[in-house]
């Protein structure tokens, strides 16, 4: 697997903060994730700027709408030159199929990833939104839907990676947020593991935000994580 397996979540309020961090790292050290807050504040220009700087950008907007709207949004996102984008598997098979078809006809074809359940969700939240199974089984069912819809992988908790690797095979990407360094707070995440534990469980890429971006020395922290991953 070429390139860094660390995706740094740019959980900043605006473009200047995000660009200040990006200026301190290189594309070989990490990939970058732009989520809802930053994209709402900075828009597509920030995405294209980071792409032109050579970064692999994961556009984390979790598209979830009617199939036609999601299809058009995916095509627009692909045209920004992103490395990866995601849709929410709770949108159902028709929506996922529309997203796949849009990416397949794009001139630039990023990886298309499905979000299963948010790593902030526990059993109570799963019940509140009407899922009949427990979290583990619900995630497996949604991952199977993503695979059958020809998506390239899913976002999942690292705690679910081993089961999903067995279920979905070796060529199905597993993107794991909720990664926390040993001894660091969980913040708003429920289902967390350390980088080494996540890789051991079968994760392909690790999404790590605050443990790096809010560290006293972000660059040293990132370097230490990359070394830890290489050992495994």
C-alpha positions as CSV (number, residue, x, y, z in Angstrom):
1,X,0.0,0.0,0.0
2,X,1.8,3.1,-1.2
3,X,1.9,6.3,0.8
4,X,1.1,7.1,4.4
5,X,-1.8,5.2,6.1
6,X,-2.5,8.2,8.3
7,X,-5.3,10.5,7.3
8,X,-5.1,13.7,9.4
9,X,-8.5,15.2,10.0
10,X,-8.3,18.9,9.5
11,X,-10.8,19.7,12.2
12,X,-10.2,23.4,12.0
13,X,-12.6,26.3,11.9
14,X,-11.3,28.0,8.8
15,X,-8.9,27.7,5.9
16,X,-6.0,29.7,7.4
17,X,-5.7,27.3,10.3
18,X,-5.9,24.3,8.0
19,X,-3.4,25.7,5.6
20,X,-1.0,26.5,8.4
21,X,-1.0,22.9,9.5
22,X,-0.7,21.6,5.9
23,X,2.3,23.8,5.4
24,X,4.1,21.9,8.1
25,X,3.7,18.4,6.7
26,X,4.4,16.8,3.3
27,X,2.1,14.5,1.2
28,X,4.5,11.6,2.0
29,X,3.8,12.0,5.8
30,X,0.0,11.9,5.7
31,X,-3.1,12.3,3.8
32,X,-5.7,15.0,4.7
33,X,-9.4,14.9,5.5
34,X,-11.8,17.8,5.0
35,X,-15.0,17.4,6.9
36,X,-18.3,19.3,7.1
37,X,-17.3,22.2,9.3
38,X,-14.2,23.1,7.3
39,X,-15.8,22.6,3.9
40,X,-18.7,24.8,5.0
41,X,-16.3,27.5,6.0
42,X,-13.8,27.3,3.2
43,X,-15.6,25.6,0.3
44,X,-14.1,23.8,-2.7
45,X,-11.2,26.2,-3.1
46,X,-9.4,24.8,-0.1
47,X,-9.8,21.2,-1.5
48,X,-8.4,22.1,-4.9
49,X,-5.5,24.1,-3.3
50,X,-4.5,21.1,-1.2
51,X,-4.8,18.8,-4.2
52,X,-2.5,21.0,-6.2
53,X,0.0,20.9,-3.4
54,X,0.2,17.1,-3.9
55,X,-2.0,16.0,-1.0
56,X,-4.4,13.0,-1.2
57,X,-7.6,14.6,0.1
58,X,-10.4,12.6,1.7
59,X,-13.6,14.7,1.3
60,X,-15.7,13.6,4.2
61,X,-19.1,15.0,3.6
62,X,-21.1,11.7,4.0
63,X,-23.5,12.4,1.2
64,X,-27.0,11.1,2.1
65,X,-29.9,12.3,-0.1
66,X,-32.1,11.1,-3.0
67,X,-30.1,9.1,-5.6
68,X,-30.0,11.8,-8.2
69,X,-28.8,14.5,-5.8
70,X,-26.1,12.2,-4.4
71,X,-25.0,11.2,-8.0
72,X,-24.5,14.8,-9.0
73,X,-22.8,15.7,-5.7
74,X,-20.3,12.8,-6.2
75,X,-19.5,13.9,-9.7
76,X,-18.8,17.4,-8.5
77,X,-16.6,16.1,-5.7
78,X,-14.7,13.9,-8.1
79,X,-14.0,16.8,-10.4
80,X,-12.2,18.5,-7.5
81,X,-9.5,15.9,-7.8
82,X,-10.0,14.3,-4.4
83,X,-8.4,11.0,-3.5
84,X,-11.4,9.7,-1.6
85,X,-15.0,10.7,-0.8
86,X,-17.8,9.1,1.1
87,X,-21.6,8.5,1.1
88,X,-23.8,7.2,3.9
89,X,-24.8,3.6,3.5
90,X,-28.1,4.4,5.4
91,X,-29.1,6.0,2.1
92,X,-29.8,2.6,0.7
93,X,-28.9,0.5,-2.3
94,X,-30.3,2.8,-5.0
95,X,-28.5,5.8,-3.6
96,X,-25.2,3.8,-3.4
97,X,-25.6,2.5,-6.9
98,X,-26.2,6.1,-8.2
99,X,-23.0,7.2,-6.4
100,X,-21.0,4.3,-8.0
101,X,-22.3,5.1,-11.5
102,X,-21.4,8.8,-11.1
103,X,-17.8,8.0,-10.0
104,X,-17.5,5.4,-12.8
105,X,-18.2,8.0,-15.5
106,X,-16.1,10.8,-13.9
107,X,-12.8,11.8,-15.7
108,X,-11.1,11.5,-12.3
109,X,-12.2,8.5,-10.2
110,X,-11.6,8.8,-6.5
111,X,-12.2,5.9,-4.1
112,X,-15.8,5.7,-3.1
113,X,-16.3,4.8,0.6
114,X,-19.5,4.1,2.6
115,X,-20.1,5.3,6.1
116,X,-21.7,2.6,8.2
117,X,-22.4,3.9,11.7
118,X,-20.7,6.9,13.2
119,X,-18.0,6.0,15.8
120,X,-19.9,8.3,18.2
121,X,-22.9,5.9,18.1
122,X,-23.5,3.3,20.7
123,X,-26.4,0.9,21.3
124,X,-28.7,3.7,22.5
125,X,-28.2,5.8,19.4
126,X,-28.6,2.8,17.1
127,X,-31.9,2.0,18.8
128,X,-33.1,5.6,18.5
129,X,-32.7,5.6,14.8
130,X,-34.6,2.4,14.4
131,X,-31.9,-0.2,13.7
132,X,-33.2,-3.6,14.7
133,X,-29.8,-5.2,15.3
134,X,-27.0,-4.3,17.7
135,X,-24.2,-2.0,16.6
136,X,-21.9,-4.8,15.5
137,X,-24.4,-6.6,13.3
138,X,-25.8,-3.3,11.9
139,X,-22.3,-2.3,10.8
140,X,-21.7,-5.7,9.2
141,X,-25.1,-5.5,7.3
142,X,-24.3,-2.0,6.1
143,X,-20.8,-3.0,5.0
144,X,-22.2,-5.9,3.0
145,X,-24.6,-3.5,1.3
146,X,-21.7,-1.2,0.4
147,X,-19.7,-4.2,-1.0
148,X,-22.7,-5.4,-3.0
149,X,-23.1,-1.9,-4.4
150,X,-19.5,-2.0,-5.6
151,X,-18.2,0.7,-3.2
152,X,-14.4,0.5,-2.6
153,X,-14.7,0.2,1.2
154,X,-16.3,1.6,4.3
155,X,-15.6,3.8,7.2
156,X,-15.9,1.8,10.4
157,X,-14.7,1.6,14.0
158,X,-11.4,-0.1,14.3
159,X,-13.1,-2.5,16.8
160,X,-15.2,-3.8,13.9
161,X,-12.3,-4.0,11.4
162,X,-11.3,-7.7,12.0
163,X,-14.9,-8.9,11.4
164,X,-15.4,-6.7,8.3
165,X,-12.0,-7.9,6.9
166,X,-13.2,-11.5,7.1
167,X,-16.6,-10.6,5.8
168,X,-15.6,-8.3,2.9
169,X,-12.2,-9.6,1.8
170,X,-8.7,-8.2,1.4
171,X,-9.4,-5.7,-1.4
172,X,-12.1,-3.8,0.5
173,X,-10.8,-0.7,2.1
174,X,-11.4,-0.2,5.9
175,X,-11.1,3.4,7.0
176,X,-11.0,3.8,10.7
177,X,-11.7,7.0,12.6
178,X,-11.9,7.1,16.4
179,X,-8.1,6.4,16.7
180,X,-6.7,7.5,20.0
181,X,-3.1,7.4,21.2
182,X,-2.5,5.3,24.4
183,X,-3.5,7.4,27.4
184,X,-5.3,10.1,25.4
185,X,-9.0,11.1,26.0
186,X,-11.7,9.5,23.8
187,X,-13.4,12.9,23.4
188,X,-16.7,12.3,21.6
189,X,-15.8,8.9,20.2
190,X,-17.2,5.7,21.7
191,X,-15.5,2.8,19.8
192,X,-11.8,3.6,19.8
193,X,-8.4,1.8,19.5
194,X,-4.8,2.8,19.3
195,X,-3.0,3.0,15.9
196,X,-1.2,-0.3,16.4
197,X,-4.3,-2.0,17.5
198,X,-6.3,-0.7,14.5
199,X,-3.7,-1.9,12.0
200,X,-3.5,-5.3,13.8
201,X,-7.3,-5.6,13.4
202,X,-7.1,-5.1,9.7
203,X,-7.6,-1.3,9.1
204,X,-6.1,0.1,5.9
205,X,-6.2,3.8,6.8
206,X,-6.4,5.6,10.1
207,X,-8.3,8.9,10.5
208,X,-6.6,10.8,13.3
209,X,-7.5,14.4,14.2
210,X,-7.1,16.0,17.6
211,X,-4.5,13.6,18.9
212,X,-2.2,15.0,16.2
213,X,-3.5,18.5,15.5
214,X,-3.9,19.5,19.2
215,X,-0.7,17.8,20.3
216,X,2.1,19.9,21.9
217,X,4.3,18.8,19.0
218,X,2.0,17.7,16.1
219,X,4.9,16.8,13.7
220,X,6.6,14.5,16.3
221,X,3.3,12.9,17.1
222,X,2.6,12.2,13.5
223,X,6.1,10.8,13.0
224,X,5.7,8.5,16.0
225,X,2.4,7.2,14.7
226,X,3.9,6.5,11.2
227,X,6.8,4.6,12.9
228,X,4.3,2.6,15.1
229,X,2.3,1.6,12.0
230,X,5.4,0.5,10.0
231,X,6.3,-1.9,12.8
232,X,2.9,-3.6,12.2
